[in-house]
Amino acid sequence: MWRQAFAAVLLAVSIGYFYHSNPAFPELAVRYLTTSLQSLSSCLQGSSSTATIEQTISSAWDTLITAPATQWTRVAVGVNACVDVVVTGVGLLQALAIDPGTGVDHEVLHSKEDLKETFIHYMEKGAAAERFYSDKESFQRIARAASEYPGAQHFVGGNAALIGQKLATNPHVTVLLCGPVGPKLHELLADQIIVPAESLQVTDEYHLILEYKAGDKWGSSQAPNANRFIFSHDTSNGEMSALETFVGSMEEFQPQLVVLSGLHMMEGQGRELWEERLKEAVVTISDIPNEVPIHLELASMTDTDYMNSIMQEVLPIVNSIGLNEQELLFISQAGLGPHSQLPSWSGVPDVGQVSDILLWILKQHGRTDLESEADLTRIHFHTLAYHILATVDGFWANQVSAVSAGARVAGSQACGTQEIDVNRVVLKAPLEFHTSRDEPGQTMTLNPSEPVVVWHRENVSFYFTPVLVCKNPLRTVGLGDAISAEGLLYSEMAEQ
């Protein structure tokens, strides 16, 4: 009991001191501290072993997450696949005799100097990014050095292969994977994954994953949080050469769900190639039967013309998309949407701003108008601190479970554990937030015992849940793919 009283007095004194010593002390901060007081007081009630806020959220998820009434059993996934070589980013660059410098973002990497500058640019932000390395010989030298670097690890790579691998952990799901699958990748794939003979090739495609941890330093640069920078010279995935094989295999496989990824890989091939190939891709995707839902997984891009083409031509013909905060803001910047004037997010993305952009995407490119011919009705957004699922009403079911499952796997997989270890994770999500910044919205408060906050804007429902962030992540690559895969496993299409 004395712990509860001491905590209450300490927080009350803190609030009083800051408020009276600084009359301009923001009202939101007062509300935040007040909410913290309530949460802490609640957590400290009873015995000294009462659950922490992380334990409360984790236990609540376990209760909330239930299987959908109808589960997918056959999922087709394509079309980017490779072998990921994971190394310590700063260590590899030092081993390549590259000196630290200033961060500059390059859309395509042509040299080790471009690699250095772009790596620093994103490391200083703590943001994920992916780039094409144009010089084949230079890339091969870097790839050899990465493979031989002490502690280098080889994993299944490519969004499609990673999503397929995660889906295959469910014993009831059979996965068809189409993409460039070489001998090393084939060896790493789960037994439940079927690879058509047309997708097998003699050599593997390699992607280099330069990881860094929170606090990692290189020269004057320091990472605010753990993340990774990915680059490759990958022409098979870059041309989406497996797409026709992918769609052609569906007649025999008869999938209940299609997951598509790899569009971002074409960006580095140049406008002439991606312009023509994207048109072919749209025609091919349109051949997938209407009754089979399609989920598109997006990834890091920098070309606004290319992103606009994807928004106009691809988003309307898929049912669902998955993306992170970098990709969400870039979509808005490319399409001059809400908050597009922001150069980047500052810290944890504002929930109201994210909500505004999600609604705008669904209204511009989705089926919020039932007279629309667009198919897009679901967006799974994920950032380090929280996730939001936005769905047009009447099309998807079990989304409370889906968003919870995605957040739960983010915390466990980053820590390398099967379940959430509450001693190794921390809550970083806002305890209170606004549902919009563009229009009068609600102010929502997170209740750890009911950790999914739901609100509605027009005919779109938003499902928010925090992430229990791993304090010392073992691996960040593939987290977004695992989040989307887990969210899909717990989703189902509503009866129309």
N, C-alpha and C positions, 0 to 999 in steps of 0.2 A: 504493500500500500504506500510505503514511504517513497518508493520509486515513482509511482504515479504522481504523488503530490509534488515531488521535487521537479519532475519533468514539466508539470503544469506551471509551477512557479517560474521556472527558468524561461520557458517560452513566453509566458505572460510579461515578465520583466523585459525580455528582449523586444517584444512588440511595443510596450510602453516607452522604452528608451528611444527606439528609432522614430516613433511617431512624434514624440514631444521634442526631440532634438532636431527633427527635420520635418516641418509642417508639410513640405511638398512630397513627403514619402508616399509613393504611389498606392492608391487604393487596392490595386490588384495584388501588390506584395503583402498588404495587410490581410487580404482574404486568403492568400496562399499560406501565410504563417498560421492563420486561424484554422484553416483546413488541416494543416500539419499537426496543430495542437489537438484537434479532435481525433485525427487518425492515431496519433501517438497515445493519447489518453485511452482510446478504445483498445489499442494493442496491449497496453500495460495493465488492463483490468484483470483481476483474478490472480493466479499464481505467477511466479517469476518465469515460468516456462511458456507463457502465453505466446502465440504465434506472432512472428514479425509480419510487416506488411507484405513482404515477398512470399512468405509461407501462406498467408491468407489468399493472395491472388492465385498462387499455384494450386492450392486446394480447390478454390472456386472453379478454376478452369477444368480440373478433373471431373467436377460435377456437371459443368455446363456442356462439355464435349461429348456428344452422342453421335453415333453413326446415322447417316441419312437413311430414310425409308428404302430408297433404291440406290444401290451402290454400283459404281462402274466396275466391270470385270475385264473389259478389253479396251485398252487405251493405245492409240497410235501416236507416237512422238517423233518429231523431226524438226529441223534437218541439220543442225550443227552438232558435231561430235569431234572430240580430239583427246589428246593426252595432256593433262596439265602438269607442268613441272613447277613445283612450288618451292621458292627460295626466299631467304631474307633479302628484301629489296636493297637496303643500304649496303649490306655485305657484298652482294653480287656486283653492284656498281663500283664499289671500292676495288673488288678483285679484277674488274675490267680496267683498272687504272684511270677511272673517271673522277675528276675533282668536283666537289660541290660547287654550286653556283646559285643563280636566280631562277625562280620558277616562271616558265612561259608555256602556255597551252598550245600544242600543235595538233591540228586535225589529223594529219598523217605524219608518221615518223620516218625521216629519210636518213638519219644518222644517229650515232651514239649521243651526240650533243642534243639532238631533239629529244631523245629518250630521257636524258638527264633532266632537261628543263621541264618536260611534261610530268615526269615522276615527281619532281619537287613541287610543281604547281598543285598537284592533287594531294600529295602527302601533307603539305601545309594546311590544306582544308580538311584533311581526314576523310576525303571522299573517294569512292570507287570510280574507276574509269577504265576504258578499253580502247586500244588504238591498233591500227594496222601499220606494220613496219615494212616499208616498200623495198628495201635493199635485201634481196634474197641471200647473197653471200654473207653480208654483214650479220643478218639475223641468224644464219646457221652457225657462225662463230660464237655469237652470244648464247645460242641454245646449247652448244656443246659445253661452254663454260658453266652454264646453269646446271646442266645434268651432272657435271663433275663436281659442283660446289658442295662442300661438306654439309650434310644434312638435307640435301635436295630430296624431294619426295615426288613420286609419280602417282597421279590420280586420274580417275575418269573426269573428263573435261568437256566443255561445250554445254550450253544451256539445255539442249534437247537430251543429251546423254545423262546429264545430272538429274534432270526432272524424271527421266525414265528410270534411273537407278533408284531414286527416292520412291517413286510409285511402286516399284518392284519389291520394296520392303513389305508391302501388304501382300500376304499369301494368297489373297483372292483375286489379285489383279495380274493379268498377262499383258505384257508391254511389247509392242512392235516398235523398234527403233530404226529409223532410216537416217543415214548420214555417212560420211567417210570413216569407216571403221577399219583400222589397221590391226596387225597382230597383237600389239601391246594393249590397245584399247579393248579388243575382243576378250583378251585374257582377264581384264579387270571388271568386265560387265557381269551383272548378276545372271544366274541361270534362267530366271523367269523372263529374260529379255530375248525376243526373237529378232534376229538381224537378217534381212533378205540377202540372198547371194549377191544381188546387184550392188549392195552397199559395201561389200568387203573390198578392201584394196591392199596392195602389197606393203605400203609404208604408212606410218601414222602421221597425222598432223599434230604438231606440238604448239601449245600456247604457254608462254612464260608468265608466271604469276609472282609478282614482286610484292611480298607482304611486309607490313610494318606494324609495330605495336604502339599503343598510346605512350607518348613520351620519347619515342625513338628520335634521335638527332642525327643530322648530317650537315656539317658546317653550321650555318645560322638557322637552318630549318628544323622544325620540330613538329611531330605529328600530334594533333590534339586527341585522336582516338585511333584504335586499330582499324585497318582497312587494307586494300590491295590495289595494285595497278597491273593491268593485263595487256600484253601485246603479242602479236604473232605476224608471221608471213604465211597466211593460210589461204591459198587460192581455191581449194575445193569448197571449203565453207564460205569463202568470200563470194563465190559465184552461185551459191545455193544449188550446186550441181545435183544434189540428191532429191530435189523437190518433186520432180516428175515421177521418180521411182517411189517416193513416199506416197503420193496420191494414187499412183497406179496399183500399189499393194493393198489398198483399202478394200477393194472389191472382194478379195479372198479373205482378208483378216476380219472384216466387218466390225470396226471399232464402235464403241458407244460414246467415245470422247476423243477428240483430236487436240493435241498440244503442238503448236507451231512456234519455232524460234529460229533465230539466225539472220533475220532481216538486217540487223545492225552490221553484220559482217560485210555486206555489199558496199557499204559507204566508202570504204577505202579503195574500191576498185575504180573510182572515177565516175563522173556524171553520165557519160555515154553508156557505160556498161549498166549502171544501176537503173537508169531510166528505162532501157529496153527490157532488162531482166525483171524489173518490178511489174511491168505490164504483163509479162509472161506468167509471173507468179500469181497475179490477181486472177488471171484466166484459169490457172491450174487449181488454185484454192476454191474457186467458184464451182469446180467439178465435184467437190465434196458434198454428199447428200445433205439437204437442208435440215433433216431431222437429227443430224449429228452435230452437237455443239463444238465450237472451235475456240480454244484459248490461245491467245498470242502473248508470248513472253518477250517484253522489250528489253533493251540493254543500252549502254552508253552510246550516244551519237552526238555529232557536232555540226552537221550540215543542215541548216534550216530548210533548204529546198528539199532535201531528201526526207526530212521529218514531215514536212508539209505533204509530200506525195504519199507517205505512209498514212497520214491522218485522213487524207481525202479518198484514197483508193483502197486501203487495207482495213482500217478500223471499222468501217461500216459493214464489212462482210465477215467479221468474227463476232463471237458472242461475249467474249471475256478477254480482258488483258491484265497482265501483271507488270508492275513497274515500281521503281524506287523514287526517292525525292529528287535526284538529279534529272532523271528522265521526265518526271512530271513537270518540273519547272521548265525544262527545255521544250516540251510540247506547247506549253503556254507561251513561251517566248517566240517560238516559230510561228504560232497561229495568232499572235497578238491577243492572247486571252487574259484572264484575270491575273493581276500581279506580275505581268510579264516585264514590268519595268525593274523588277528585282534582278540584280546581277547574279546573285546566288543566295542560298539560305544562310541565315546567321544563326548558328547553333541549331537547336531542335526546331524543325519546321513548324510554323504556326498552324495549329489545327484549323482555324477559321479560313486561312488562306488556302490550305490544302483542300478543304471542303469546297471552296469556291471553284477551284480549278477542276476538281472531279465532276462537279455538277455541270460546268461548262462543257467538258469533253462529252459527257453523256447527252447533253442537249444539242451540241453541234454535230456529233458523229454517231450518236446512239439512237435508241428507240424510245425516248421519253414521250414523243408524239406517236401514238399508236397507229397513225396513218402513215408513218415513215416506213420506208423499205429497209432501213438499216437494221442490223442484227445485234449491235453492241448493247448489252444490258448489265454488264458487271465489270467493275474495276477493283482489283486487289492491290492496294497501295501499301508499301512497307518502307519504313525508315528505322533508324537504330532504336529510337525510344518508344515507338508505337506503330500500330497498323490500323488501316481503315479499309473496310469493304463497303463499296457503294454499289447498290443494285437498283435497277428500275423495278418498281413494285409489280408483282405478279409473275415474274420470270424465274426466280431462284428461291430455293428453300434451304433451311438449316444453316443460315449464314452466321448466326451467333457461334455455333460450333466451329464453322470454317475459319472465322477470324481468330478465335481462341486457339485452335489447333496450329495455325500458322505462327502465332506469337510464341506458343509453347515450344515449338521445334526450333525457333530462332535462338532461344535461351539455352536449350539443351545441346543442340548441335555445335554452337560456338564454343561451348565448354568441353565438348567431346564426351558428353554423358548421355545415357539412354533416357533419363528423366531429368527434370529441373532439380539442380542441387542448390537449395536456397542460400547456402553459405557462400556460393560462388557467383551470385548474380545480384544486381541492384536495380531498383526502380528509378528510371530517369524521365518518365513521362510526366507531363504537367498534371497536377491534381485538379486543376480547374482550367477551363478553356471556353472560348467562344466558338459557336458553330459556323459563323460567317464573319468576314471583314468587309464584304461588299454591300451587305444589306443588314437590317436589324435581325439579329439572331438570338439564340438562347445562350445562357451561360450554364455550362454543364460541370458537374463535380464528379470525380471518379470515386466510387465506393469500392474498396478492395474486396469486399465480400461479394460484390456483383460487378466484376471487372469489365463487362461489356456495356458501353454507353451507346444508346441508340437514339437517333433523331431523324426527322424527316424534312425534306425540302421539296416542295411540289410533289411529284410522284416518285421520288428517289429516297431510299432508306440508306442511312449511314450507320455502320457498325464499327465502333472504336474500341480498341483494347490496348493496354500498355504492353511493352516488352520487358521481360526481366533480363536485363543486359548482362552478359557474361563479363565479369571484372577483368579476367585475363584470358581472352579467347585464344584457343589453340589453332583455329583455322576459320577465316572469314569467307573464303571462296565457296561459291555455291549456296550461300545462305538464302539469297533471294529465290533461287530455283527450288530449294527445299521448302521455303515458305509457300510459294505458289502451288507446288505439288501437294503439300499437306492440306492447303485450303481447298484444292480441287477434290481431294479424296473425301472430304466431309461436306461437299456441296452436291446439290442435285437440281436439275431443272424442274420447275414447277409445272404441273399439268396445265396446258393452255385450253 
